[in-house]
Amino acid sequence: MSEGLHNPAPTPQPSLAAVSGMEDLLALVGPKLALVEQTLRRNLGSRYPSIAELGTYVNETGGKRIRPILVLLSSGMLGYRGELDVLMGAVFEFIHTATLVHDDIIDEADTRRGRPSTNRVFGNERTVLFGDFLYIRSMNMALEAGDIRLIGILAEATERMIEGEIVASHLRGRPDVTAEQHLDIVERKTAWLFSACCRVAAVLAGGEADAEERLFRYGMALGTAFQLVDDLLDLTADEQTLGKPVASDLREGRMTLPWIDLYRDAGDGERALIEAVVRGEDVDPEAFARLHRALETRGCLDRTLRLAERHATTARRLAAGFPDSPYRRWLERFPELILRRDR
């Protein structure tokens, strides 16, 4: 570390408690997860204070560190005992963080995890450049592993995420989004990165193509379940727990699956109200509250939850196909924790 390098403040512990039951997991991956945190902190450092203060702010926000945990669990399950899983866990967390800071700019978000969003504190220009910085830093870190296959997996996942972001941007503010379109966006923006976290384990461990394929499918199923639960939490969690206003998705122009479901079978009056909200128009709060309640009374929330449960079941079945170990058992358990999370 060169003289004059500015480093973020001490890294907060991952907010694993946000997902009930995750505390026990620390006994298995805690030591390596602590090394991931050290790697994140070290690579957020910069000799330029204008970059270092952004790194400090983003780092203090913390997170559940689900993506690094998936790297560590998948690698451990396949018998990998080296140190590159720590590096790759940090790489994926940086990619995830880059998407979050870019998303907040696109969504003109005011808060992230209960704090003012990075763009609100530092402005759009610096924040978008910092997101770019994280993307490039993550790729440079991955090069340290010395395997071009890892770069290929990262590049593919990042390309899919950007595709999903572009499609989502094109559909923003439109009420006529189909379930198929939304699920395609879910896969590209969320599930592909989950999948990549699992796939790199097969490369690190020298696993067979079959293991990589099964981990790919596991990550896709788990990531889809995760995002569908996220769609539900936007509508069912309280603002303090969620860290952002309830029903933010629709107000920010995004038709998620429950709203798509309701809009499809709604009457003219309700359709007009949904169209007004998704286009950013002011609506009567009482009328919107009735619309919000209709999501539950007409089964829209339950149908989205059942779809998330089906994807979670698929993920559990895929994990169960690997040889028994504590790591495999946690990968089997992970889908249930995803379903029960509250933020």
C-alpha positions as CSV (number, residue, x, y, z in Angstrom):
1,M,0.0,0.0,0.0
2,S,1.6,3.2,-1.1
3,E,2.1,6.2,1.1
4,G,-0.7,8.7,1.0
5,L,-3.4,6.1,0.2
6,H,-6.8,6.9,1.6
7,N,-8.8,4.0,2.9
8,P,-12.5,3.7,3.8
9,A,-13.4,3.6,7.5
10,P,-13.5,0.1,9.1
11,T,-15.9,-2.2,7.2
12,P,-19.3,-2.8,8.9
13,Q,-20.3,-6.4,9.4
14,P,-22.6,-7.7,6.6
15,S,-26.2,-7.3,7.6
16,L,-26.8,-11.1,7.6
17,A,-29.3,-10.7,10.4
18,A,-31.6,-9.1,7.8
19,V,-32.2,-12.7,6.6
20,S,-33.5,-14.8,9.6
21,G,-31.4,-17.8,10.3
22,M,-28.2,-16.6,8.5
23,E,-26.2,-16.1,11.7
24,D,-25.3,-19.8,11.9
25,L,-23.7,-19.6,8.4
26,L,-20.9,-17.5,9.8
27,A,-19.5,-20.5,11.6
28,L,-18.9,-22.1,8.1
29,V,-17.8,-19.1,5.9
30,G,-17.2,-16.4,8.5
31,P,-13.4,-16.5,8.4
32,K,-13.3,-16.2,4.6
33,L,-16.1,-13.7,4.6
34,A,-14.0,-11.5,6.9
35,L,-11.2,-11.8,4.3
36,V,-13.7,-10.7,1.6
37,E,-14.4,-7.6,3.7
38,Q,-10.7,-6.8,4.0
39,T,-10.3,-7.2,0.3
40,L,-13.2,-4.9,-0.4
41,R,-11.8,-2.3,1.9
42,R,-8.3,-2.5,0.5
43,N,-9.5,-2.2,-3.1
44,L,-11.8,0.8,-2.3
45,G,-8.8,2.7,-1.1
46,S,-7.4,5.4,-3.4
47,R,-4.7,8.1,-3.2
48,Y,-7.4,10.5,-4.4
49,P,-9.6,11.7,-1.6
50,S,-12.5,12.3,-4.0
51,I,-12.6,8.6,-4.8
52,A,-11.8,7.4,-1.3
53,E,-14.7,9.3,0.3
54,L,-17.1,7.7,-2.2
55,G,-15.7,4.3,-1.3
56,T,-16.1,5.1,2.4
57,Y,-19.7,6.1,2.0
58,V,-20.6,3.1,-0.1
59,N,-18.8,0.7,2.2
60,E,-20.5,2.1,5.3
61,T,-23.8,1.2,3.8
62,G,-23.0,-2.5,4.2
63,G,-25.2,-5.2,2.8
64,K,-26.1,-8.9,3.1
65,R,-23.1,-10.0,1.1
66,I,-25.2,-12.7,-0.5
67,R,-23.1,-12.9,-3.7
68,P,-19.7,-13.4,-1.9
69,I,-21.4,-16.0,0.3
70,L,-22.6,-17.9,-2.8
71,V,-19.0,-17.9,-4.1
72,L,-17.7,-19.3,-0.8
73,L,-20.4,-21.9,-0.4
74,S,-20.2,-23.2,-4.0
75,S,-16.4,-23.3,-3.9
76,G,-16.4,-25.1,-0.5
77,M,-19.0,-27.6,-1.8
78,L,-16.7,-28.5,-4.7
79,G,-13.7,-28.9,-2.4
80,Y,-11.8,-25.8,-3.3
81,R,-9.5,-24.8,-0.4
82,G,-7.4,-22.0,-1.9
83,E,-7.8,-18.2,-1.6
84,L,-9.2,-17.2,-4.9
85,D,-12.7,-17.6,-3.8
86,V,-12.2,-14.7,-1.4
87,L,-10.9,-12.6,-4.3
88,M,-13.8,-13.6,-6.5
89,G,-16.3,-12.9,-3.7
90,A,-15.0,-9.4,-3.5
91,V,-15.2,-9.0,-7.3
92,F,-18.8,-9.9,-7.4
93,E,-19.7,-7.6,-4.5
94,F,-18.0,-4.7,-6.4
95,I,-20.0,-5.6,-9.6
96,H,-23.2,-5.7,-7.5
97,T,-22.4,-2.3,-5.9
98,A,-21.7,-0.8,-9.2
99,T,-25.1,-1.8,-10.4
100,L,-26.7,-0.3,-7.3
101,V,-25.1,3.1,-7.6
102,H,-26.0,3.2,-11.3
103,D,-29.6,2.1,-10.6
104,D,-30.0,4.9,-8.0
105,I,-29.1,7.5,-10.7
106,I,-31.4,6.0,-13.3
107,D,-34.3,5.8,-10.7
108,E,-33.4,9.2,-9.2
109,A,-33.5,7.5,-5.9
110,D,-33.3,9.5,-2.7
111,T,-32.4,6.6,-0.3
112,R,-30.5,3.3,-0.3
113,R,-30.7,1.0,2.7
114,G,-32.1,3.7,4.9
115,R,-29.5,6.3,4.0
116,P,-29.3,9.1,1.4
117,S,-28.3,7.5,-1.9
118,T,-24.8,8.0,-3.2
119,N,-26.0,10.2,-6.0
120,R,-27.9,12.4,-3.6
121,V,-24.8,12.9,-1.5
122,F,-22.2,13.2,-4.3
123,G,-24.2,14.1,-7.4
124,N,-24.9,12.1,-10.5
125,E,-21.6,12.8,-12.3
126,R,-19.3,11.6,-9.6
127,T,-21.6,8.7,-8.8
128,V,-21.8,7.3,-12.3
129,L,-18.1,7.6,-12.7
130,F,-17.6,5.8,-9.4
131,G,-19.8,3.0,-10.6
132,D,-17.6,2.7,-13.7
133,F,-14.6,2.7,-11.5
134,L,-16.0,-0.3,-9.5
135,Y,-16.7,-2.2,-12.7
136,I,-13.1,-1.8,-14.0
137,R,-11.6,-2.4,-10.6
138,S,-13.5,-5.6,-10.3
139,M,-12.2,-6.8,-13.7
140,N,-8.6,-5.9,-12.8
141,M,-9.0,-7.8,-9.5
142,A,-10.3,-10.9,-11.4
143,L,-7.3,-10.8,-13.7
144,E,-5.2,-11.6,-10.6
145,A,-6.7,-15.1,-10.5
146,G,-4.9,-15.8,-13.8
147,D,-7.8,-17.7,-15.5
148,I,-9.4,-16.2,-18.6
149,R,-12.5,-18.4,-18.0
150,L,-13.3,-16.3,-14.9
151,I,-13.2,-13.1,-17.0
152,G,-15.5,-14.7,-19.5
153,I,-18.1,-15.5,-16.9
154,L,-17.8,-12.0,-15.4
155,A,-18.1,-10.4,-18.8
156,E,-21.1,-12.5,-19.8
157,A,-23.0,-11.7,-16.6
158,T,-22.2,-8.0,-16.8
159,E,-23.3,-7.9,-20.5
160,R,-26.6,-9.6,-19.5
161,M,-27.1,-7.1,-16.6
162,I,-26.6,-4.2,-18.9
163,E,-29.0,-5.7,-21.5
164,G,-31.6,-6.0,-18.8
165,E,-31.0,-2.5,-17.7
166,I,-31.5,-1.1,-21.2
167,V,-34.7,-3.1,-21.8
168,A,-36.0,-2.0,-18.4
169,S,-35.2,1.6,-19.2
170,H,-37.1,1.2,-22.5
171,L,-40.2,-0.2,-20.7
172,R,-40.1,2.3,-17.9
173,G,-43.3,4.3,-17.5
174,R,-45.3,1.8,-19.7
175,P,-48.2,0.0,-18.1
176,D,-48.4,-2.7,-20.8
177,V,-45.4,-4.7,-19.7
178,T,-46.0,-8.4,-19.9
179,A,-45.1,-11.0,-17.3
180,E,-42.7,-12.6,-19.8
181,Q,-40.9,-9.3,-20.4
182,H,-40.6,-8.7,-16.7
183,L,-39.2,-12.1,-16.0
184,D,-36.6,-11.7,-18.8
185,I,-35.5,-8.5,-17.1
186,V,-35.3,-10.3,-13.7
187,E,-33.1,-13.0,-15.2
188,R,-30.8,-10.6,-16.9
189,K,-30.5,-7.9,-14.1
190,T,-30.4,-10.3,-11.1
191,A,-30.3,-14.0,-11.8
192,W,-27.3,-14.0,-14.2
193,L,-25.0,-12.5,-11.5
194,F,-26.2,-15.0,-8.9
195,S,-25.5,-17.7,-11.5
196,A,-22.0,-16.4,-12.2
197,C,-21.2,-16.4,-8.5
198,C,-21.9,-20.1,-8.4
199,R,-20.3,-20.9,-11.8
200,V,-16.9,-19.5,-10.9
201,A,-16.6,-22.1,-8.2
202,A,-16.5,-24.9,-10.8
203,V,-13.6,-23.1,-12.5
204,L,-11.7,-22.5,-9.3
205,A,-12.2,-26.1,-8.2
206,G,-11.4,-27.6,-11.6
207,G,-14.9,-29.1,-11.7
208,E,-16.5,-30.8,-14.6
209,A,-18.8,-29.1,-17.1
210,D,-21.8,-30.8,-15.5
211,A,-21.1,-29.3,-12.2
212,E,-20.8,-25.8,-13.7
213,E,-24.1,-26.3,-15.6
214,R,-25.9,-27.4,-12.5
215,L,-24.5,-24.4,-10.5
216,F,-25.5,-22.1,-13.4
217,R,-29.1,-23.4,-13.2
218,Y,-29.0,-23.2,-9.4
219,G,-28.0,-19.5,-9.5
220,M,-30.6,-18.6,-12.1
221,A,-33.4,-20.2,-10.1
222,L,-32.1,-18.7,-6.8
223,G,-31.6,-15.2,-8.3
224,T,-35.1,-15.3,-9.9
225,A,-36.7,-16.2,-6.5
226,F,-34.6,-13.5,-4.9
227,Q,-35.9,-10.7,-7.2
228,L,-39.5,-11.9,-7.1
229,V,-39.3,-11.6,-3.3
230,D,-37.8,-8.2,-3.8
231,D,-40.8,-7.2,-5.9
232,L,-43.0,-8.4,-3.0
233,L,-41.1,-6.6,-0.3
234,D,-41.5,-3.3,-2.2
235,L,-45.2,-3.7,-1.6
236,T,-45.4,-5.5,1.8
237,A,-42.4,-4.4,4.0
238,D,-42.5,-1.2,6.1
239,E,-40.4,1.7,5.0
240,Q,-38.0,1.6,7.9
241,T,-37.2,-2.0,7.3
242,L,-37.0,-1.7,3.6
243,G,-34.9,1.5,3.7
244,K,-36.9,3.2,1.0
245,P,-40.5,4.2,0.4
246,V,-43.1,1.4,0.0
247,A,-44.4,0.8,-3.5
248,S,-41.3,2.6,-5.0
249,D,-41.2,0.4,-8.0
250,L,-44.5,1.6,-9.6
251,R,-44.0,5.2,-8.5
252,E,-40.6,5.1,-10.3
253,G,-42.2,3.7,-13.5
254,R,-41.5,0.0,-13.1
255,M,-44.3,-2.6,-13.5
256,T,-43.4,-5.6,-11.4
257,L,-45.2,-8.9,-11.5
258,P,-47.9,-8.1,-8.9
259,W,-48.8,-4.9,-10.7
260,I,-48.7,-6.6,-14.1
261,D,-51.0,-9.3,-12.7
262,L,-53.5,-6.7,-11.3
263,Y,-53.4,-4.5,-14.5
264,R,-54.2,-7.5,-16.7
265,D,-57.6,-8.1,-15.0
266,A,-58.4,-4.6,-13.7
267,G,-61.4,-2.5,-14.8
268,D,-61.1,0.7,-16.7
269,G,-60.9,2.9,-13.5
270,E,-58.1,0.9,-11.9
271,R,-56.2,0.6,-15.1
272,A,-56.3,4.4,-15.5
273,L,-55.0,4.8,-12.0
274,I,-52.1,2.3,-12.5
275,E,-51.3,4.1,-15.8
276,A,-51.2,7.5,-14.0
277,V,-48.9,6.2,-11.2
278,V,-46.4,4.4,-13.5
279,R,-46.2,7.6,-15.7
280,G,-45.3,9.6,-12.6
281,E,-48.5,11.6,-12.3
282,D,-49.9,12.6,-8.9
283,V,-52.9,10.5,-7.8
284,D,-55.3,10.6,-4.9
285,P,-53.6,8.8,-1.9
286,E,-56.8,7.1,-0.9
287,A,-57.4,5.8,-4.4
288,F,-53.9,4.5,-4.5
289,A,-54.2,2.9,-1.1
290,R,-57.3,1.0,-2.4
291,L,-55.3,-0.1,-5.4
292,H,-52.5,-1.3,-3.2
293,R,-55.0,-3.4,-1.1
294,A,-56.4,-4.9,-4.2
295,L,-53.0,-6.6,-4.9
296,E,-53.6,-8.7,-1.8
297,T,-57.4,-9.2,-2.0
298,R,-57.2,-10.4,-5.7
299,G,-54.3,-12.8,-5.1
300,C,-51.6,-10.9,-7.0
301,L,-49.1,-11.1,-4.1
302,D,-49.8,-14.8,-3.5
303,R,-49.3,-15.7,-7.2
304,T,-46.0,-13.9,-7.2
305,L,-45.0,-15.6,-4.0
306,R,-45.9,-19.0,-5.4
307,L,-43.8,-18.4,-8.5
308,A,-40.9,-17.5,-6.2
309,E,-41.4,-20.7,-4.3
310,R,-41.3,-22.7,-7.4
311,H,-37.9,-21.2,-8.4
312,A,-36.7,-21.8,-4.8
313,T,-37.8,-25.5,-5.0
314,T,-35.8,-25.8,-8.3
315,A,-32.7,-24.4,-6.7
316,R,-33.0,-26.7,-3.7
317,R,-33.4,-29.7,-6.0
318,L,-30.3,-28.8,-8.0
319,A,-28.2,-28.3,-4.8
320,A,-29.4,-31.7,-3.5
321,G,-27.8,-33.4,-6.5
322,F,-24.2,-32.6,-5.2
323,P,-22.4,-34.8,-2.7
324,D,-23.4,-34.2,0.9
325,S,-21.3,-31.6,2.9
326,P,-22.1,-28.7,5.2
327,Y,-21.6,-26.4,2.2
328,R,-24.1,-28.3,0.1
329,R,-26.6,-28.3,3.0
330,W,-26.4,-24.5,3.2
331,L,-26.9,-24.1,-0.5
332,E,-30.0,-26.3,-0.1
333,R,-31.2,-24.1,2.8
334,F,-30.4,-20.8,1.0
335,P,-33.6,-20.7,-1.1
336,E,-35.8,-20.9,2.0
337,L,-33.8,-18.0,3.6
338,I,-34.3,-16.0,0.5
339,L,-38.1,-16.6,0.7
340,R,-38.2,-15.5,4.4
341,R,-36.0,-12.4,4.2
342,D,-37.6,-9.1,5.3
343,R,-35.4,-6.7,3.3
